[in-house]
Amino acid sequence: MTSDAYPCPASNSDLFRQKVVFALRQAGRLQRELAHAMGINPQVLSRKLHNTKQAFLSHAEVKQIIKILAAWDAIEIQTEAIELLSYMGLKAESFSEQEWNTAPLKRLEVIARDNIPTASLPLAPIAALSSLPAPSTELLGREHDIQMLLERLRHPSIRLLTLLGTGGVGKTRLALAIAHAAYNDFADGVFFVPLATLSNITLIPSTIIQVLHLKNPVTGEEPGRQTISSQEELLKTFLRDKEILLILDNVEQIPDMAPFIDDLLSSTPSLKIMVTSRAVLHLYGEQEFIVPSLDFYIPDQARDLHTVSQLSAIRLFIERAQAINPSFQITEQNAAIITHICARLDGLPLAIELAAARTKVLSLPIILQRLTGETGQSLTFLYSKARNIPQRHQTLQETLNWSYELLTPQQQRFFRHLSVFVGGWTAQAALIICMTEDKTATLDDVLELIEALIDQSLVKRAQPGAEGENLEPHFYFLATIHEYASGRMINNAEIEEVQRRHAIYYLELVEAIESDLTDQNQVAAVTLLIDEQDNLRVALTWSIDHDETEITQRMCGTLGKFWEARAQFQEAHLWIDTALKITRKTTPAIRAKLLMAASRLALWEMACERSRELAHEALALYEVNEDIAGKAYAIFQIGDTWHMQGEYTQATRYIEESLHLLRMQKNWGTYAFALSRLGAIALLQGNFSQAWVQLQEALPLLRAYSEPNLLNVALVYLGTLALIQGDVEQSIIYLREGLLLARKIENHYTLATTLITLGCLLGTTQGPSYAAHICSAAEALFASLNTVLPAAYQPLYSAYLSGIKAQVDETLWQTWWTKGQTLSQEEVSMLALEAT
């Protein structure tokens, strides 16, 4: 660096560099050629033009550049040379009179400034040269995305980056932010090319040429220079040695865009392209980034006001509402409504902005009501009258229309039919429900259609949980897209038949895995049904609304075991009670199964007489059908109701009868559970030796054949028996295993039963505070399920608890008890596990 080299103000040096780049471009020259003419390395020149790494142009180099530009006719007017000098702090006198009157500067025409053609004036500020629109609002919640994508763009091997996402997610806005941030990383500039209004590939080269301010050269002017015969060749020739980032915005509607981009990249080794699109290009080397929605949270999750107001979706809503009403604020009173609005809109920036705009005329509760109502008009309800917003973004309806029209007719029909699902679907379900028109369709065909919709940013794949890695993949719509697809299906008069197929499919699904709900496969079966629970609810609702009695009763009778495994007693009541009230007759077998589901539900809630009444009604139907298996279940159920009430003689008679039938049928899982119930009755009657024999016989059978819930019950019985007999160590072994199992299967009733037994054990061995904390938490858990500890076990529980409570002051005990009621399931479980 020579002694007269120094850093100019950034704005001046930027203008100098921009004018030089523009002049080179107008002359069809490259920055690399300029470096060679100056006798320096092109990278060194790039650093000097950008003032990076302490590299600056000397005065002599500034003058040298001006002379070269004049020699190449890149500048044609003397005033242009003088302004270039001024940008770098030099005056016209920096060139001597002899230099001005000697080639190449002599070639510059002297024109008064007022007569200078507009095209020859110095370049406008950076935004104009680099063709980057200036954002009108702040970009929120994208800081991490910008940094991560910048790092990708800076990687030498990454030349094509596609920003993907559904309409309104903010792809263009994010691309602009990245462009501004990456400006100094590209020696020859960053250029933004809006393409949303184009659909003809032949117009793309000329559009990019206009953004780059290129002129069609006069062919054959200079020997040795390549003749350019087309706009595409002009573009390739200009970009061939340029370090440029080209941003092509909205390309999904342009056929053959992918081959054009591929050809351009293969012809220009230093070019990088960033694309925004609703669809993947499917090019080798393409780096995909799915632009996420803004951060929001599920409204039923407790958060403080400060945390809520920092989430990007909430911030966006607040800022856009304040643009209309500067006094608008988030408060403790309206925070929940705002979060509900943002959650309903899936955190989509466009949707949130449109909703915030409605605060001009509507209150927040009314906006939320319009969005969550069943009118199906929320997509058209959200609109903007702003004149500087593209028409496709002025309503959500228009945004999604844009995407829908890009689909093939087959994809459109498939997209519409998928709206029958709520909460997601599997490829197998989509094949059976949505592809009946094509009798030859295969699972591969469906996967291809789903992939096409994912590529169009209309469908997402759900991320599996840790327990769901081996399950069939699930796919889903965002809520706004689901509403749009539903509207399309209704308008096409397809909904009735698709909903029927949906209901039948889910009925067959639950019946296919029914046996798994009562054996060792229960956890996997329950996990599968949890993923499908929204679809099960939709299917039940449809069958009830359309008087499909058989579908309703069959599904409720089968799902009873699922609801029990999840301790979802209130939901079970909703469906089973409705199904029982249906007067239209079905077969005795269907009715009997439904009655048994209702009987078990009543017993979970300790409504023993009602449970017994329902089981007797089922038993009568099973006897009419000569259904021995059903008869065994019903008889056991009747005996169990007597057991829960402490009527041991009646209980033993019925359970022993069922035990005989179950043994005949070799139904070892249920046989083992019936045997464990007899062991429990023996325990409660003080016949410990008989209880031990029966429980020990039942335990290995339950491990081999039965569902986890029933195994847990036997472990609790054995833990209780060991505690009564003074074998604390063995009691801990059984109860600890039972607690771990209850946590794994996530059955709250089973967890409460195990905890209440452990509370008595630990109150005896570790001190009264353990009993107070754990037992009060367990009782609170029972109360949340609208049930209590069975009456048969209350005397034993009360005896233990009273003896422990008597060891401490009443006030201290009550303090512990009150604290225990506030413990979460996780906290009380960990307290018990750590103590054992």
MIKOL-654468 format. One line per 3 residues: number of its first residue (from 1); for each residue x, y, z of C-alpha. Coordinates in steps of 0.001 Angstrom, whole numbers. Layout:
<sites>
NUM> X Y Z  ... $
</sites>
This chain:
<sites>
1> 0 0 0  1523 3319 -1044  1809 6318 1223 $
4> -1145 8139 -333  -3530 5231 261  -6105 5883 2939 $
7> -9654 4855 3755  -12319 7117 2319  -15706 7492 4004 $
10> -17668 4299 3391  -20434 6001 1437  -17947 7689 -947 $
13> -15831 4603 -1555  -18989 2568 -2097  -20170 5056 -4721 $
16> -16778 4934 -6427  -16856 1148 -6555  -20440 1108 -7786 $
19> -19694 3591 -10551  -16663 1549 -11624  -18630 -1715 -11638 $
22> -21457 -91 -13571  -19072 1388 -16110  -17353 -1979 -16617 $
25> -20694 -3641 -17084  -21780 -1079 -19674  -18596 -1768 -21617 $
28> -18948 -5537 -21336  -15760 -5747 -19301  -14912 -7746 -16192 $
31> -13437 -6603 -12910  -10790 -9262 -13443  -9777 -7572 -16700 $
34> -9426 -4275 -14868  -7117 -5911 -12313  -4938 -7372 -15068 $
37> -4757 -4009 -16819  -3602 -2474 -13546  -1066 -5230 -13013 $
40> -2475 -6438 -9675  -4189 -9609 -8447  -7989 -9578 -8962 $
43> -8578 -10498 -5322  -6376 -7632 -4183  -8358 -5244 -6359 $
46> -11608 -6607 -4931  -10393 -5981 -1371  -9293 -2467 -2257 $
49> -12594 -1614 -3885  -14453 -2935 -838  -12032 -1467 1742 $
52> -11656 -4857 3417  -8678 -6348 5248  -7075 -2880 5553 $
55> -6687 -2639 1778  -7373 759 166  -6882 2296 -3231 $
58> -3993 4733 -3530  -4480 8029 -5367  -2318 6702 -8190 $
61> -4530 3580 -8466  -7689 5703 -8542  -6243 7728 -11431 $
64> -5071 4534 -13165  -8596 3058 -12959  -10110 6221 -14492 $
67> -7646 6151 -17365  -8381 2475 -18083  -12128 3142 -18057 $
70> -11640 5973 -20484  -9485 3808 -22747  -12213 1146 -22820 $
73> -14959 3748 -23420  -16485 2619 -20155  -16788 6317 -19335 $
76> -17336 8823 -22134  -17768 12200 -20435  -15138 14192 -18559 $
79> -17607 14940 -15775  -17806 11216 -15003  -14046 11112 -14469 $
82> -14160 14202 -12241  -16935 12703 -10102  -14980 9479 -9721 $
85> -12075 11556 -8463  -14328 13418 -6044  -15642 10191 -4512 $
88> -12047 9370 -3484  -11248 12834 -2141  -9446 14069 -5250 $
91> -9993 17090 -7455  -9930 17516 -11225  -6452 19029 -10788 $
94> -5195 15583 -9716  -4728 15081 -13445  -2374 17586 -15009 $
97> -3477 19652 -17978  -1211 17516 -20141  -2941 14334 -18908 $
100> -6382 15772 -19673  -5202 16607 -23161  -3536 13226 -23776 $
103> -5170 9885 -24578  -7032 8210 -23084  -8491 11156 -21073 $
106> -8488 13316 -24208  -11183 10985 -25569  -13647 12126 -22883 $
109> -16208 14570 -24125  -16541 17840 -22260  -20267 18551 -21652 $
112> -21895 20928 -19246  -23467 18954 -16367  -26991 20089 -17184 $
115> -26608 18516 -20640  -25255 15173 -19435  -27543 12237 -20381 $
118> -29145 10645 -17346  -27612 7253 -18141  -24132 8729 -17917 $
121> -24522 10326 -14496  -22811 8691 -11542  -24631 5750 -10054 $
124> -27302 6159 -7430  -26741 4854 -3897  -26072 1193 -3092 $
127> -29672 1 -3130  -30098 1052 -6744  -26830 -451 -7971 $
130> -27316 -3721 -6178  -31011 -3765 -6964  -32048 -4438 -3387 $
133> -35457 -3034 -2434  -35397 -1180 860  -37689 -2900 3394 $
136> -40481 -727 4761  -40704 -2566 8096  -38377 -4353 10514 $
139> -37857 -8083 10065  -38686 -9920 13291  -37620 -13311 14592 $
142> -35248 -14246 11779  -31863 -13430 13298  -30791 -17065 13657 $
145> -32040 -17950 10156  -30150 -15053 8580  -26873 -15985 10247 $
148> -27219 -19661 9384  -28076 -18949 5736  -25224 -16452 5415 $
151> -22838 -19174 6517  -24252 -21461 3864  -23840 -18836 1148 $
154> -20235 -18226 2192  -19400 -21907 1824  -17457 -22362 -1441 $
157> -19334 -25513 -2466  -22819 -24043 -2079  -23977 -22186 -5175 $
160> -27752 -22693 -5171  -29872 -22008 -2104  -33658 -22349 -2241 $
163> -35839 -20732 422  -39016 -22815 573  -42298 -22255 2314 $
166> -45999 -21800 2015  -47379 -18498 785  -47125 -15764 3381 $
169> -44397 -17357 5489  -41938 -14569 4625  -39575 -16055 2042 $
172> -39084 -12817 79  -38575 -10722 3199  -35998 -13165 4549 $
175> -34197 -13286 1197  -33919 -9488 1166  -32509 -9443 4684 $
178> -29906 -12029 3683  -29089 -10036 543  -28397 -6872 2515 $
181> -26334 -8810 5056  -24322 -10533 2284  -23618 -7384 291 $
184> -19925 -7141 1138  -19362 -10852 514  -19786 -10510 -3259 $
187> -17245 -8399 -5121  -19545 -7703 -8062  -22761 -7130 -6191 $
190> -26025 -8614 -5019  -29066 -8341 -7289  -32717 -8945 -6544 $
193> -34914 -10100 -9439  -38704 -10163 -8757  -40395 -12769 -10949 $
196> -43867 -13182 -9405  -45624 -11592 -12376  -43917 -13827 -14958 $
199> -44807 -17324 -16100  -42924 -17505 -19420  -39352 -18770 -19242 $
202> -38355 -16839 -22373  -38839 -13574 -20456  -36491 -14464 -17622 $
205> -33113 -13663 -19256  -34257 -10198 -20367  -35690 -9509 -16911 $
208> -32388 -10361 -15238  -30493 -8303 -17857  -32643 -5277 -17007 $
211> -31923 -5663 -13291  -28198 -5905 -14057  -28436 -2760 -16254 $
214> -26833 -4540 -19188  -27031 -3363 -22785  -27098 -5557 -25842 $
217> -23606 -5115 -27328  -22928 -4276 -30944  -21561 -7500 -32393 $
220> -18252 -7635 -34208  -16955 -4307 -32854  -13734 -5627 -31356 $
223> -11561 -8417 -32723  -11087 -11283 -30317  -14241 -10459 -28355 $
226> -16997 -13101 -28371  -20079 -12313 -30453  -23232 -12587 -28365 $
229> -26201 -13913 -30258  -28916 -13990 -27645  -29965 -12487 -24349 $
232> -29184 -15712 -22556  -25690 -15802 -24029  -25259 -12144 -23104 $
235> -26206 -12996 -19542  -23858 -15959 -19346  -20978 -14010 -20855 $
238> -21403 -11149 -18412  -21749 -13407 -15357  -19024 -15859 -16364 $
241> -16290 -14346 -14173  -18421 -12299 -11803  -18682 -12834 -8068 $
244> -22389 -12077 -7866  -25313 -13222 -5754  -28442 -13350 -7859 $
247> -31749 -13546 -5972  -34600 -14925 -8058  -37816 -14252 -6167 $
250> -40984 -16331 -6702  -40094 -18903 -9360  -42575 -21697 -8641 $
253> -45004 -20647 -11392  -42388 -20593 -14183  -42093 -23829 -16208 $
256> -38534 -24923 -17052  -37054 -22595 -14456  -34927 -25386 -13014 $
259> -33124 -26198 -16311  -32501 -22480 -16875  -30906 -22076 -13435 $
262> -28884 -25256 -13872  -27549 -24046 -17239  -26735 -20617 -15849 $
265> -24805 -22029 -12900  -22861 -24476 -15063  -21774 -21610 -17345 $
268> -20762 -19174 -14586  -18420 -20730 -12026  -18361 -17729 -9648 $
271> -22115 -17072 -9633  -24338 -17950 -6683  -28123 -17997 -6839 $
274> -30661 -17765 -4056  -34222 -18681 -5005  -37498 -18148 -3168 $
277> -40175 -20621 -4115  -43114 -22607 -2866  -41708 -25611 -4749 $
280> -38361 -27418 -4768  -36296 -27104 -7968  -34987 -30683 -7741 $
283> -31493 -29767 -8952  -28315 -31558 -7942  -26434 -29383 -5475 $
286> -29557 -27475 -4448  -29528 -26529 -773  -33078 -26410 607 $
289> -34164 -24309 3564  -37771 -24479 4708  -38623 -21045 6082 $
292> -40316 -21693 9429  -43298 -19911 10881  -42644 -17307 13550 $
295> -42357 -18434 17157  -45588 -18778 19109  -46799 -21122 21805 $
298> -49863 -23194 22526  -52213 -20924 24510  -52857 -23439 27308 $
301> -49186 -23371 28276  -48615 -20969 31158  -46192 -18154 30302 $
304> -45488 -14776 31881  -46341 -11603 29964  -42711 -10672 29291 $
307> -41926 -14077 27780  -45053 -13966 25629  -44325 -10477 24304 $
310> -40826 -11508 23163  -42036 -14279 20863  -41658 -13199 17250 $
313> -45247 -13931 16191  -46592 -11900 19106  -44122 -9064 18441 $
316> -45206 -8913 14822  -48880 -8718 15749  -48214 -5973 18290 $
319> -46073 -3888 15924  -48546 -4115 13052  -51444 -3265 15370 $
322> -49480 -282 16719  -48920 921 13149  -52693 1447 13022 $
325> -53231 2407 16658  -50040 3662 18401  -51640 3180 21831 $
328> -52165 -563 21313  -50380 -2634 23974  -50227 -6249 25067 $
331> -51580 -6658 28595  -52368 -9400 31065  -55975 -9104 29898 $
334> -55438 -9440 26136  -52267 -11586 25993  -54181 -14872 25880 $
337> -56376 -13664 22996  -53367 -12449 20996  -51586 -15770 21493 $
340> -54723 -17662 20455  -54885 -15569 17272  -51222 -16195 16419 $
343> -51550 -19922 17188  -54686 -20208 15043  -52737 -18609 12182 $
346> -49802 -21047 12618  -47368 -18165 13149  -47571 -17204 9436 $
349> -46319 -13608 9109  -48723 -12630 6321  -51738 -14007 8199 $
352> -50659 -12271 11416  -50194 -8943 9628  -53622 -9224 8030 $
355> -55203 -10083 11391  -53465 -7165 13102  -54796 -4849 10388 $
358> -58352 -5793 11416  -57802 -4221 14846  -58615 -956 13095 $
361> -62314 -1842 13140  -62698 -4981 15299  -61888 -5913 18892 $
364> -59487 -8757 19606  -62229 -11134 20859  -64230 -10567 17666 $
367> -61147 -11213 15501  -60501 -14470 17352  -64145 -15473 17043 $
370> -64077 -14865 13290  -60901 -16922 12944  -62058 -19873 15032 $
373> -65732 -19940 14048  -67203 -22624 11849  -68197 -20271 9031 $
376> -65140 -21231 6949  -64600 -17567 6076  -61439 -16768 7992 $
379> -59357 -16875 4815  -61373 -14098 3156  -61895 -12271 6454 $
382> -58167 -11494 6520  -57342 -8977 3830  -55269 -5852 3250 $
385> -56030 -2692 1290  -52377 -1628 1140  -51492 -678 -2425 $
388> -47857 -1751 -2170  -48705 -5390 -1381  -48838 -7883 -4285 $
391> -52378 -8931 -5123  -51590 -12564 -4302  -50818 -11459 -717 $
394> -53834 -9200 -181  -55884 -12084 1247  -54926 -15536 2452 $
397> -57438 -16887 -35  -55533 -15336 -2952  -52210 -16540 -1569 $
400> -53434 -20133 -1472  -55252 -19835 -4800  -51853 -19043 -6309 $
403> -50388 -22302 -4966  -53450 -24401 -5828  -53479 -23323 -9463 $
406> -49898 -24545 -9861  -50982 -28139 -9117  -51972 -30690 -11739 $
409> -55652 -31810 -11745  -54684 -35085 -10048  -52711 -33221 -7375 $
412> -55598 -30801 -6852  -58089 -33641 -6275  -55691 -35397 -3881 $
415> -55059 -32100 -2048  -58817 -31545 -1611  -59461 -35065 -350 $
418> -56663 -34839 2219  -58683 -32158 4018  -60865 -34930 5467 $
421> -58004 -35702 7868  -57575 -33725 11064  -54222 -33750 12796 $
424> -52481 -35623 9986  -52489 -38840 8013  -50327 -41745 6911 $
427> -49637 -42658 3311  -51649 -45870 3757  -54676 -43917 4992 $
430> -54378 -41493 2087  -54244 -44380 -397  -57433 -45998 899 $
433> -59441 -42821 1520  -58264 -40406 -1162  -57397 -42573 -4175 $
436> -60478 -44711 -4739  -61064 -43127 -8165  -57832 -44729 -9351 $
439> -58216 -48481 -8794  -54620 -49115 -9873  -53057 -46590 -7476 $
442> -50267 -47918 -5257  -48603 -46707 -2094  -45719 -45421 -4233 $
445> -48183 -43315 -6226  -49487 -41772 -3011  -46001 -41075 -1703 $
448> -45192 -39361 -4992  -48270 -37139 -4657  -47473 -36329 -1030 $
451> -43902 -35469 -1996  -45210 -33159 -4725  -47387 -31323 -2195 $
454> -44464 -31095 232  -42343 -29675 -2591  -45104 -27103 -3191 $
457> -44996 -26157 534  -48597 -27266 1048  -47939 -30335 3227 $
460> -45522 -30942 6090  -44121 -34134 7537  -44562 -34502 11287 $
463> -41447 -35014 13362  -41785 -38318 15256  -41327 -38420 18999 $
466> -38777 -40676 20631  -41357 -43445 20988  -42614 -43013 17445 $
469> -39446 -43462 15396  -40599 -46838 14089  -44159 -45783 13329 $
472> -45414 -45004 9864  -44632 -41357 8978  -47391 -38805 9476 $
475> -48083 -35786 7270  -50257 -32747 7969  -51591 -29389 6817 $
478> -51131 -26089 8595  -54519 -24938 9917  -54931 -22203 7303 $
481> -54122 -24599 4455  -56447 -27236 5916  -59310 -24737 5924 $
484> -58573 -23807 2330  -58470 -27448 1191  -61746 -28141 3028 $
487> -63387 -25249 1219  -62183 -26622 -2085  -63593 -30085 -1318 $
490> -66984 -28676 -286  -67156 -26618 -3473  -66457 -29745 -5499 $
493> -69318 -31699 -3830  -66963 -34515 -2834  -67188 -34317 921 $
496> -69859 -36901 1779  -68223 -39860 82  -64735 -38979 1310 $
499> -65975 -38606 4902  -67678 -42002 4738  -64477 -43670 3532 $
502> -62626 -41854 6321  -64974 -43164 9023  -64869 -46733 7708 $
505> -61079 -46683 7456  -60639 -45637 11096  -63226 -48135 12292 $
508> -61282 -50912 10555  -58014 -49554 11956  -59122 -49682 15597 $
511> -60697 -53122 15173  -57513 -54428 13537  -55421 -53540 16591 $
514> -58086 -54312 19212  -56286 -57402 20507  -53068 -55391 20945 $
517> -54847 -53131 23439  -55122 -56034 25891  -51720 -57697 25586 $
520> -48040 -56856 25642  -48389 -54735 22510  -50588 -52223 24311 $
523> -48017 -49434 24471  -47419 -49530 20703  -51156 -49741 19974 $
526> -51930 -46818 22286  -49140 -44761 20730  -50571 -45376 17274 $
529> -54065 -44347 18370  -52754 -41234 20116  -51372 -40097 16760 $
532> -54778 -40757 15189  -56958 -39405 17973  -58106 -36311 16085 $
535> -59125 -38476 13134  -60951 -40882 15458  -62935 -37978 16910 $
538> -63826 -36724 13437  -64928 -40195 12366  -67107 -40610 15468 $
541> -68645 -37167 15029  -69484 -37903 11403  -70997 -41306 12200 $
544> -73178 -39837 14969  -74300 -36866 12846  -75201 -39186 9964 $
547> -76999 -41815 12095  -74418 -44468 11300  -75292 -46508 14374 $
550> -73185 -49538 13597  -70007 -47524 12933  -70579 -45481 16098 $
553> -71191 -48414 18416  -68494 -50631 16978  -65918 -47874 17271 $
556> -66907 -46910 20838  -66961 -50530 21967  -63445 -51042 20661 $
559> -61985 -47700 21753  -63096 -48270 25348  -59826 -50061 26096 $
562> -57832 -47208 24548  -59586 -44577 26653  -59048 -46711 29778 $
565> -55343 -47139 29009  -55086 -43351 28745  -57407 -42732 31726 $
568> -59439 -40472 29417  -62641 -41097 31308  -64394 -37849 30458 $
571> -63843 -38336 26741  -64943 -41952 27026  -68200 -40761 28624 $
574> -68779 -38285 25799  -68745 -40958 23109  -69985 -44067 24948 $
577> -72946 -42317 26568  -73955 -40925 23177  -73626 -44324 21533 $
580> -75748 -45987 24242  -78568 -43506 23707  -78931 -44381 20028 $
583> -82218 -46219 19684  -81617 -47833 16296  -80806 -51490 16849 $
586> -77563 -53193 15939  -76464 -56806 16370  -76339 -58272 19921 $
589> -72539 -58686 19636  -72011 -54984 18837  -74375 -53887 21596 $
592> -72798 -56237 24145  -69278 -54955 23457  -70484 -51366 23871 $
595> -72204 -52252 27154  -68993 -53813 28447  -67031 -50662 27575 $
598> -69616 -48618 29485  -69472 -51044 32419  -65692 -50830 32693 $
601> -65868 -47034 32514  -68405 -46928 35347  -66201 -49178 37464 $
604> -63151 -46971 36943  -65237 -44228 38531  -66396 -46564 41340 $
607> -70023 -46479 40154  -70235 -50168 41060  -73992 -50676 40846 $
610> -74223 -48999 37437  -71258 -51041 36218  -72869 -54264 37421 $
613> -76185 -53407 35759  -74475 -52825 32387  -72425 -56024 32708 $
616> -75565 -58079 33420  -77215 -56594 30312  -74149 -57537 28258 $
619> -74080 -61022 29767  -77640 -61645 28611  -76716 -60719 25044 $
622> -73603 -62905 25113  -75685 -65861 26328  -78178 -65352 23490 $
625> -75281 -65436 21022  -73640 -68365 22866  -70467 -66250 23019 $
628> -68335 -67993 25658  -65505 -65433 25508  -67907 -62552 25946 $
631> -69703 -64398 28725  -66401 -64890 30606  -65627 -61152 30370 $
634> -69089 -60145 31589  -69069 -62582 34533  -65615 -61368 35594 $
637> -66823 -57767 35369  -69790 -58502 37620  -67481 -60156 40159 $
640> -65103 -57193 40008  -67882 -54760 40912  -68534 -56801 44093 $
643> -64798 -56871 44810  -64518 -53069 44597  -67397 -52726 47083 $
646> -65781 -55129 49541  -68403 -57863 49001  -65860 -60662 48852 $
649> -68163 -63707 48866  -70114 -62498 45847  -66929 -61359 44158 $
652> -65200 -64701 44614  -68166 -66653 43223  -68329 -64685 39974 $
655> -64560 -64373 39451  -63985 -68120 40023  -66704 -68868 37458 $
658> -65036 -66582 34930  -61652 -68126 35773  -62966 -71538 34742 $
661> -64241 -70214 31386  -61031 -68311 30706  -58920 -71397 31402 $
664> -61056 -73407 28981  -60415 -70842 26264  -56723 -70547 27125 $
667> -57094 -66784 27446  -54072 -66630 29701  -53772 -62855 29933 $
670> -57277 -62303 31287  -57061 -65566 33281  -53969 -64220 35045 $
673> -55705 -60934 35859  -58742 -62758 37296  -56349 -64867 39370 $
676> -54628 -61714 40651  -58037 -60337 41671  -58667 -63480 43722 $
679> -55244 -62944 45296  -56217 -59385 46180  -59461 -60591 47781 $
682> -57490 -63124 49827  -55117 -60332 50901  -57994 -58092 51990 $
685> -59508 -60979 53957  -56203 -61612 55743  -55469 -64938 54020 $
688> -51897 -63966 53136  -50626 -67409 52212  -53398 -67944 49669 $
691> -52882 -64423 48348  -49164 -65110 47894  -49795 -68337 45969 $
694> -52370 -66826 43642  -50392 -63636 42967  -47175 -65537 42337 $
697> -48987 -67787 39865  -50510 -64782 38121  -47332 -62682 37868 $
700> -45374 -64640 35206  -48548 -65106 33133  -49202 -61360 33241 $
703> -45620 -60674 32186  -45989 -63076 29263  -49519 -62411 28038 $
706> -51138 -59330 29465  -51225 -55573 29020  -48923 -53385 31182 $
709> -51816 -51938 33225  -52814 -55351 34547  -49206 -56271 35314 $
712> -48921 -53057 37296  -51982 -53998 39358  -50422 -57350 40341 $
715> -47136 -55638 41271  -49001 -53251 43579  -50835 -56195 45215 $
718> -47540 -57995 45796  -45909 -54829 47135  -48796 -54334 49530 $
721> -48673 -57962 50667  -44916 -57766 51286  -45374 -54545 53280 $
724> -48084 -56082 55479  -45844 -59066 56137  -42915 -56794 57070 $
727> -40733 -57550 54035  -39900 -53917 53237  -37097 -54727 50820 $
730> -39309 -56965 48667  -42141 -54445 48855  -39857 -51730 47494 $
733> -38770 -53976 44603  -42363 -54641 43511  -43623 -51087 43997 $
736> -40651 -49449 42309  -41167 -51656 39253  -44853 -50778 39332 $
739> -44129 -47040 39476  -41686 -47183 36573  -44251 -49133 34549 $
742> -47039 -46672 35392  -44857 -43769 34241  -44025 -45567 31008 $
745> -47624 -46289 30047  -48801 -42829 31221  -51981 -44102 32864 $
748> -52884 -41608 35573  -55170 -43971 37488  -52520 -46659 37655 $
751> -49961 -44051 38683  -52197 -42783 41505  -52767 -46318 42828 $
754> -49044 -47073 42820  -48146 -43763 44466  -50682 -44131 47264 $
757> -49221 -47538 48144  -45673 -46211 47957  -46675 -43278 50165 $
760> -47707 -45669 52921  -44504 -47675 52514  -42205 -44618 52595 $
763> -44156 -43050 55435  -43299 -46168 57426  -39636 -46438 56392 $
766> -38537 -42856 55585  -40749 -40688 57772  -44250 -39156 57885 $
769> -43455 -36311 55471  -43148 -38813 52613  -46590 -40226 53313 $
772> -48159 -36768 53499  -46545 -35475 50292  -47018 -38596 48190 $
775> -50464 -39681 49381  -51942 -36181 49076  -50574 -35915 45524 $
778> -52049 -39333 44687  -55469 -38380 46089  -55365 -35163 44035 $
781> -54634 -37250 40962  -57626 -39493 41704  -59812 -36396 42087 $
784> -58658 -35042 38721  -59940 -38294 37179  -63290 -37979 38989 $
787> -62657 -41141 40979  -61305 -42360 44322  -59447 -45303 45797 $
790> -61829 -48309 45723  -63902 -48793 48891  -62407 -52261 49444 $
793> -58960 -50745 49974  -59978 -47724 52027  -59781 -49467 55468 $
796> -56246 -50712 54863  -55124 -47313 53494  -56758 -45401 56339 $
799> -55160 -47647 58945  -51659 -47095 57579  -52124 -43364 57048 $
802> -53644 -42778 60473  -50774 -44553 62186  -48203 -42486 60299 $
805> -50097 -39207 60824  -50266 -39831 64599  -46467 -39525 64793 $
808> -46437 -35757 64092  -48203 -32538 65019  -51487 -31932 63141 $
811> -50360 -28509 61886  -47099 -29880 60484  -48957 -32775 58858 $
814> -51421 -30376 57219  -48553 -28252 55892  -46990 -31305 54267 $
817> -50357 -32476 52951  -51124 -29106 51365  -47715 -28973 49717 $
820> -48158 -32479 48319  -51361 -31436 46572  -49357 -28906 44548 $
823> -46730 -31383 43323  -46793 -32322 39652  -46899 -35968 38590 $
826> -43238 -35752 37641  -42232 -34198 40967  -44073 -36701 43149 $
829> -42857 -39624 41043  -39249 -38504 41361  -39700 -38005 45105 $
832> -40866 -41615 45430  -38216 -43038 43109  -35354 -41229 44835 $
835> -36566 -42476 48217  -36616 -46089 47012 $
</sites>
